């Protein structure tokens, strides 16, 4: 019979994987909303938005229930279809976020979902030899665009406000 420590470790591991799935659900809802926002709203029945709200509410309740669980380096490697040393390298480079104060290291589920989505696109569009470089470049650009100065500039560009210097 497994010890309570082994059961606890297994439960935490399963909670981390469930949290990754929950974050993936929330990410998909956000992407569906974005896609629907570009569609003519007169063509969409109100049930579509209600359905997305229900999915999002359920996923948020799951996230709250599961807490701050992360997933192990080995689980992350299996999920992203890379090696554990690659996961450790990506943590060091800031491509994946570590859950603070966890020993052994646990990876933040949101960062797994973000990298997983980017990896799918990169693997589809780049040769195996170049996809890790393309992934790094994409995530670097994403981080730059998330900074205040870049967001302000992008908003000004979209509103066609040009600043002369």
C-alpha positions in Angstrom: 0.0 0.0 0.0 1.4 3.4 -1.0 2.4 5.8 1.9 0.5 9.0 2.5 3.5 10.9 1.2 3.4 9.0 -2.1 -0.4 9.5 -2.4 0.1 13.2 -1.7 2.8 13.5 -4.3 0.6 11.7 -6.9 -2.4 13.9 -6.1 -0.3 17.0 -6.5 1.0 15.7 -9.8 -2.5 15.0 -11.0 -3.7 18.4 -9.8 -0.9 20.1 -11.8 -1.8 18.3 -15.0 -5.5 19.1 -14.4 -4.5 22.8 -14.0 -2.6 22.7 -17.3 -5.8 21.4 -19.0 -7.8 24.1 -17.2 -5.5 26.8 -18.4 -5.7 25.4 -21.9 -9.5 25.6 -21.7 -9.3 29.3 -20.6 -6.9 30.0 -23.4 -9.2 28.4 -26.0 -12.2 30.4 -24.7 -10.2 33.6 -25.1 -9.1 32.7 -28.6 -12.7 31.7 -29.5 -14.0 35.1 -28.2 -11.3 36.9 -30.2 -12.3 35.0 -33.4 -16.0 35.6 -32.7 -15.3 39.3 -32.1 -14.1 39.5 -35.7 -17.3 37.8 -37.0 -20.5 39.8 -37.7 -22.3 39.6 -34.3 -25.7 39.6 -36.0 -24.9 36.1 -37.2 -24.2 34.7 -33.7 -26.9 33.3 -31.5 -26.7 34.6 -27.9 -26.3 31.0 -26.7 -22.7 31.0 -28.1 -21.6 33.7 -25.7 -23.6 32.1 -22.8 -21.8 28.8 -23.6 -18.4 30.4 -23.5 -19.2 32.2 -20.3 -20.2 28.8 -18.7 -17.0 27.2 -19.8 -14.9 30.1 -18.6 -16.7 30.1 -15.2 -16.2 26.3 -14.8 -12.5 26.6 -15.7 -12.0 29.5 -13.2 -13.7 27.4 -10.4 -11.4 24.5 -11.3 -8.3 26.9 -11.2 -9.4 28.1 -7.8 -9.9 24.5 -6.5 -6.6 23.2 -7.8 -4.7 26.1 -6.4 -1.1 26.9 -7.3 0.0 23.4 -8.4 2.7 23.2 -11.0 3.9 20.3 -13.1 7.3 18.6 -12.9 10.1 19.0 -15.4 9.4 15.5 -16.6 5.7 16.1 -17.1 6.4 19.3 -18.9 8.9 17.6 -21.2 6.3 14.9 -22.1 3.6 17.5 -22.6 5.7 19.7 -24.9 7.5 16.7 -26.5 11.0 17.8 -25.7 13.6 16.5 -23.3 13.9 17.4 -19.6 17.2 19.3 -20.2 15.4 21.4 -22.8 12.8 22.3 -20.2 15.5 23.3 -17.7 17.2 25.4 -20.4 13.9 27.1 -21.2 13.4 27.9 -17.5 16.8 29.4 -17.4 16.1 31.5 -20.5 12.7 32.6 -19.1 10.6 30.8 -21.7 8.9 28.8 -19.0 8.1 30.2 -15.6 8.9 28.2 -12.4 6.4 28.0 -9.5 8.3 29.9 -6.7 9.7 28.1 -3.8 9.1 24.6 -5.0 11.6 21.7 -4.6 11.8 19.8 -6.9 11.1 22.4 -9.6 7.5 22.8 -10.8 6.5 24.7 -13.9 3.7 27.2 -14.0 0.8 25.7 -16.0 0.0 29.0 -17.8 3.5 29.1 -19.2 3.2 25.5 -20.4 0.0 26.4 -22.3 1.6 29.5 -23.9 4.7 27.6 -25.0 2.6 24.6 -26.2 0.5 26.9 -28.4 3.5 28.6 -29.9 5.3 25.3 -30.3 2.4 23.9 -32.4 2.7 26.8 -34.8 6.4 26.8 -34.9 6.6 23.0 -35.5 4.1 23.4 -38.3 6.0 26.3 -40.0 9.7 25.6 -39.4 12.0 22.7 -40.0 13.0 20.7 -36.9 16.4 22.2 -37.1 15.1 25.8 -36.8 12.0 25.6 -34.6 13.8 26.1 -31.3 15.4 29.3 -32.6 12.0 30.4 -33.9 10.3 29.6 -30.6 12.9 31.7 -28.7 12.5 34.6 -31.1 8.7 34.5 -30.9 8.6 34.4 -27.1 11.2 37.2 -26.9 9.0 39.4 -29.2 5.9 38.5 -27.2 7.6 39.7 -24.0 8.7 42.9 -25.6 5.2 43.6 -26.9 3.8 43.1 -23.4 5.8 46.0 -22.1 4.0 49.3 -21.5 5.9 51.3 -24.0 5.2 48.8 -26.8 1.5 48.6 -25.9 1.2 52.4 -26.0 3.0 52.6 -29.3 0.8 49.8 -30.8 -2.4 51.5 -29.6 -1.2 54.8 -31.1 -0.4 53.1 -34.4 -3.8 51.4 -34.5 -5.6 54.7 -33.8 -3.4 56.3 -36.5 -1.9 58.7 -34.0 1.6 59.4 -35.3 4.0 61.2 -33.1 6.4 63.5 -34.8 9.7 63.9 -33.0 
